[in-house]
Amino acid sequence: MGRLIRQIVLVGLVFLAGYTFGLRQVRFFQITSSSMAPTLEINDRVASMKIDYPTRGMIVILRDPGGKGEILTKRVIGLPGERFEVRDGYVYINNEKLDEPYIKEAARYEIDAVVVPESCFILLGDNRNNSEDSSIWGPVEEELLIGQVFCRYWPIKKFGFFFRTE
């Protein structure tokens, strides 16, 4: 019972922080697809905050680069100026295999090497084979990024904070 009370208090603090700092800095979203499974599931609720500069491993909220008007959640994988590719099911950054313990399964596709343009990022879902992401759109402009996911507040049993993995 003590753990449940602690989780409820933490959720309350997240909302209080959101309203104290204004909704421009902290925003709340519902996950609507399985593209970030197993990390985030459909109907999870997350809080995000404005970011100064995305870093690898960060989970971000963005406007759909495909023009459908949706709000999406993806993970930052490639940074400006880096050489990115997917081969044999794995991501390589500057010819080094990226350690990705968070993915659901290895990619069943390949992407030829590309240098990520300035002010752009490679964003992929953790559910690589069921995610509309940079494997389809290519590099994503920084201006489409809304914020960094810093916690899941619902369901309460899965409450937790997210920190970049690099």
PATISE-780879 format. One record per residue (C-alpha): residue number from 1; residue in three letters; x negated, y, z. Coordinates in Angstrom, 3 decimals, always signed. Layout:
<recs>
+-----+-----+----------+----------+----------+
|   n | res |        x |        y |        z |
+-----+-----+----------+----------+----------+
| NUM | ALA |        X |        Y |        Z |
...
+-----+-----+----------+----------+----------+
</recs>
This chain:
<recs>
+-----+-----+----------+----------+----------+
|   n | res |        x |        y |        z |
+-----+-----+----------+----------+----------+
|   1 | MET |   +0.000 |   +0.000 |   +0.000 |
|   2 | GLY |   -2.903 |   +2.376 |   +0.744 |
|   3 | ARG |   -4.191 |   +2.046 |   -2.843 |
|   4 | LEU |   -0.781 |   +3.020 |   -4.279 |
|   5 | ILE |   -0.600 |   +6.117 |   -2.082 |
|   6 | ARG |   -4.150 |   +7.076 |   -3.109 |
|   7 | GLN |   -3.205 |   +6.691 |   -6.798 |
|   8 | ILE |   -0.066 |   +8.803 |   -6.380 |
|   9 | VAL |   -2.107 |  +11.535 |   -4.686 |
|  10 | LEU |   -4.679 |  +11.438 |   -7.521 |
|  11 | VAL |   -1.931 |  +11.723 |  -10.158 |
|  12 | GLY |   -0.519 |  +14.692 |   -8.248 |
|  13 | LEU |   -3.945 |  +16.325 |   -8.181 |
|  14 | VAL |   -4.330 |  +15.862 |  -11.958 |
|  15 | PHE |   -1.002 |  +17.624 |  -12.563 |
|  16 | LEU |   -1.841 |  +20.344 |  -10.047 |
|  17 | ALA |   -5.179 |  +20.948 |  -11.801 |
|  18 | GLY |   -3.362 |  +21.148 |  -15.146 |
|  19 | TYR |   -0.983 |  +23.798 |  -13.960 |
|  20 | THR |   -3.563 |  +25.689 |  -11.905 |
|  21 | PHE |   -5.989 |  +26.072 |  -14.807 |
|  22 | GLY |   -3.234 |  +26.564 |  -17.362 |
|  23 | LEU |   -2.015 |  +24.192 |  -20.034 |
|  24 | ARG |   -4.549 |  +25.639 |  -22.458 |
|  25 | GLN |   -7.338 |  +23.925 |  -20.540 |
|  26 | VAL |   -5.556 |  +20.728 |  -19.399 |
|  27 | ARG |   -2.956 |  +19.023 |  -21.586 |
|  28 | PHE |   -0.992 |  +15.818 |  -21.231 |
|  29 | PHE |   -0.324 |  +13.225 |  -23.944 |
|  30 | GLN |   +1.352 |   +9.873 |  -24.452 |
|  31 | ILE |   -0.471 |   +7.157 |  -26.412 |
|  32 | THR |   +1.703 |   +6.171 |  -29.391 |
|  33 | SER |   -0.400 |   +3.547 |  -31.183 |
|  34 | SER |   -2.591 |   +0.543 |  -30.453 |
|  35 | SER |   -5.645 |   +2.054 |  -32.198 |
|  36 | MET |   -7.503 |   +2.565 |  -28.891 |
|  37 | ALA |   -6.686 |   -0.860 |  -27.399 |
|  38 | PRO |   -7.916 |   -2.336 |  -25.156 |
|  39 | THR |   -9.041 |   +0.969 |  -23.579 |
|  40 | LEU |   -5.675 |   +2.726 |  -23.979 |
|  41 | GLU |   -2.350 |   +1.009 |  -24.670 |
|  42 | ILE |   +0.921 |   +2.229 |  -26.192 |
|  43 | ASN |   +2.874 |   +4.394 |  -23.691 |
|  44 | ASP |   -0.154 |   +5.106 |  -21.491 |
|  45 | ARG |   -0.188 |   +8.751 |  -20.410 |
|  46 | VAL |   -3.464 |  +10.661 |  -20.439 |
|  47 | ALA |   -4.730 |  +14.078 |  -19.454 |
|  48 | SER |   -7.218 |  +15.952 |  -21.604 |
|  49 | MET |   -9.234 |  +19.098 |  -21.184 |
|  50 | LYS |  -10.824 |  +21.475 |  -23.621 |
|  51 | ILE |  -14.347 |  +20.452 |  -24.629 |
|  52 | ASP |  -17.364 |  +22.593 |  -25.376 |
|  53 | TYR |  -19.039 |  +20.002 |  -27.581 |
|  54 | PRO |  -18.112 |  +16.357 |  -28.203 |
|  55 | THR |  -20.640 |  +13.677 |  -27.283 |
|  56 | ARG |  -20.879 |  +10.049 |  -28.360 |
|  57 | GLY |  -18.543 |   +7.742 |  -26.467 |
|  58 | MET |  -16.150 |  +10.529 |  -25.507 |
|  59 | ILE |  -12.444 |   +9.794 |  -26.061 |
|  60 | VAL |  -10.782 |  +12.748 |  -27.799 |
|  61 | ILE |   -7.326 |  +13.958 |  -28.764 |
|  62 | LEU |   -7.099 |  +15.357 |  -32.287 |
|  63 | ARG |   -4.743 |  +16.558 |  -34.982 |
|  64 | ASP |   -4.315 |  +13.945 |  -37.714 |
|  65 | PRO |   -6.839 |  +14.618 |  -40.510 |
|  66 | GLY |   -4.529 |  +12.649 |  -42.824 |
|  67 | GLY |   -2.044 |  +15.523 |  -42.748 |
|  68 | LYS |   +0.869 |  +13.627 |  -41.155 |
|  69 | GLY |   +1.098 |  +16.111 |  -38.279 |
|  70 | GLU |   +0.503 |  +13.463 |  -35.627 |
|  71 | ILE |   -1.605 |  +13.793 |  -32.502 |
|  72 | LEU |   -4.149 |  +10.964 |  -32.298 |
|  73 | THR |   -6.649 |   +9.515 |  -29.836 |
|  74 | LYS |  -10.069 |   +8.260 |  -31.001 |
|  75 | ARG |  -13.624 |   +7.779 |  -29.734 |
|  76 | VAL |  -16.552 |   +9.954 |  -30.885 |
|  77 | ILE |  -19.092 |   +7.683 |  -32.592 |
|  78 | GLY |  -21.185 |   +9.746 |  -35.027 |
|  79 | LEU |  -22.551 |  +13.256 |  -34.440 |
|  80 | PRO |  -23.538 |  +15.948 |  -36.963 |
|  81 | GLY |  -26.760 |  +15.140 |  -38.799 |
|  82 | GLU |  -26.755 |  +11.441 |  -37.889 |
|  83 | ARG |  -26.842 |   +8.598 |  -40.393 |
|  84 | PHE |  -23.723 |   +6.460 |  -39.809 |
|  85 | GLU |  -22.784 |   +3.108 |  -41.309 |
|  86 | VAL |  -20.836 |   -0.054 |  -40.540 |
|  87 | ARG |  -22.391 |   -3.338 |  -41.648 |
|  88 | ASP |  -21.891 |   -6.932 |  -40.576 |
|  89 | GLY |  -19.070 |   -5.717 |  -38.323 |
|  90 | TYR |  -21.215 |   -3.317 |  -36.287 |
|  91 | VAL |  -21.835 |   +0.427 |  -36.191 |
|  92 | TYR |  -25.352 |   +1.655 |  -36.870 |
|  93 | ILE |  -26.482 |   +5.176 |  -36.005 |
|  94 | ASN |  -29.798 |   +6.188 |  -37.588 |
|  95 | ASN |  -30.384 |   +2.489 |  -38.411 |
|  96 | GLU |  -29.940 |   +1.383 |  -34.760 |
|  97 | LYS |  -27.049 |   -0.883 |  -33.765 |
|  98 | LEU |  -24.698 |   +0.910 |  -31.366 |
|  99 | ASP |  -23.793 |   -0.965 |  -28.172 |
| 100 | GLU |  -19.992 |   -0.825 |  -27.964 |
| 101 | PRO |  -18.641 |   -2.930 |  -25.068 |
| 102 | TYR |  -15.264 |   -1.130 |  -25.294 |
| 103 | ILE |  -14.157 |   -2.383 |  -28.748 |
| 104 | LYS |  -11.460 |   -5.018 |  -29.150 |
| 105 | GLU |  -13.372 |   -6.913 |  -31.867 |
| 106 | ALA |  -16.043 |   -6.317 |  -34.475 |
| 107 | ALA |  -14.982 |   -4.447 |  -37.612 |
| 108 | ARG |  -13.925 |   -6.588 |  -40.572 |
| 109 | TYR |  -14.983 |   -3.861 |  -42.991 |
| 110 | GLU |  -18.162 |   -2.142 |  -44.076 |
| 111 | ILE |  -18.922 |   +1.545 |  -44.603 |
| 112 | ASP |  -21.907 |   +2.616 |  -46.667 |
| 113 | ALA |  -24.417 |   +4.884 |  -44.955 |
| 114 | VAL |  -23.456 |   +8.549 |  -44.805 |
| 115 | VAL |  -25.047 |  +11.538 |  -43.072 |
| 116 | VAL |  -22.446 |  +13.246 |  -40.886 |
| 117 | PRO |  -22.033 |  +16.869 |  -42.063 |
| 118 | GLU |  -22.482 |  +19.837 |  -39.713 |
| 119 | SER |  -19.388 |  +20.608 |  -37.601 |
| 120 | CYS |  -18.041 |  +17.099 |  -38.290 |
| 121 | PHE |  -17.829 |  +13.870 |  -36.304 |
| 122 | ILE |  -17.196 |  +10.199 |  -36.950 |
| 123 | LEU |  -14.184 |   +9.137 |  -34.868 |
| 124 | LEU |  -13.163 |   +5.487 |  -34.578 |
| 125 | GLY |  -10.499 |   +3.636 |  -32.625 |
| 126 | ASP |  -11.581 |   +0.925 |  -30.191 |
| 127 | ASN |   -9.206 |   -1.428 |  -32.029 |
| 128 | ARG |  -11.368 |   -1.161 |  -35.155 |
| 129 | ASN |   -9.279 |   -3.378 |  -37.416 |
| 130 | ASN |   -5.997 |   -1.665 |  -36.539 |
| 131 | SER |   -6.936 |   +2.004 |  -36.490 |
| 132 | GLU |   -6.530 |   +4.825 |  -38.966 |
| 133 | ASP |   -9.748 |   +6.728 |  -38.323 |
| 134 | SER |  -13.007 |   +7.846 |  -39.949 |
| 135 | SER |  -13.188 |   +4.454 |  -41.663 |
| 136 | ILE |  -10.354 |   +5.867 |  -43.810 |
| 137 | TRP |  -10.703 |   +9.666 |  -43.565 |
| 138 | GLY |  -14.490 |   +9.975 |  -43.390 |
| 139 | PRO |  -16.062 |  +12.623 |  -41.118 |
| 140 | VAL |  -13.583 |  +14.771 |  -39.156 |
| 141 | GLU |  -13.903 |  +18.549 |  -38.812 |
| 142 | GLU |  -14.535 |  +19.759 |  -35.251 |
| 143 | GLU |  -11.653 |  +22.244 |  -35.547 |
| 144 | LEU |   -9.178 |  +19.313 |  -35.486 |
| 145 | LEU |  -10.292 |  +18.241 |  -32.003 |
| 146 | ILE |   -7.921 |  +19.309 |  -29.229 |
| 147 | GLY |   -9.639 |  +17.998 |  -26.122 |
| 148 | GLN |  -11.411 |  +15.234 |  -24.226 |
| 149 | VAL |   -9.384 |  +12.560 |  -22.443 |
| 150 | PHE |  -10.578 |  +12.606 |  -18.845 |
| 151 | CYS |   -8.017 |  +10.368 |  -17.151 |
| 152 | ARG |   -5.117 |   +7.968 |  -17.584 |
| 153 | TYR |   -2.437 |   +8.875 |  -15.058 |
| 154 | TRP |   +0.308 |   +6.469 |  -16.147 |
| 155 | PRO |   +0.983 |   +3.687 |  -15.478 |
| 156 | ILE |   -0.136 |   +4.404 |  -11.922 |
| 157 | LYS |   -1.589 |   +0.885 |  -11.571 |
| 158 | LYS |   -4.061 |   +1.743 |  -14.345 |
| 159 | PHE |   -4.923 |   +5.243 |  -13.105 |
| 160 | GLY |   -8.542 |   +6.032 |  -13.808 |
| 161 | PHE |  -11.040 |   +8.525 |  -15.098 |
| 162 | PHE |  -12.900 |   +8.321 |  -18.403 |
| 163 | PHE |  -16.441 |   +9.454 |  -18.797 |
| 164 | ARG |  -18.552 |   +9.343 |  -21.917 |
| 165 | THR |  -20.404 |   +6.071 |  -22.309 |
| 166 | GLU |  -23.769 |   +7.265 |  -23.648 |
+-----+-----+----------+----------+----------+
</recs>
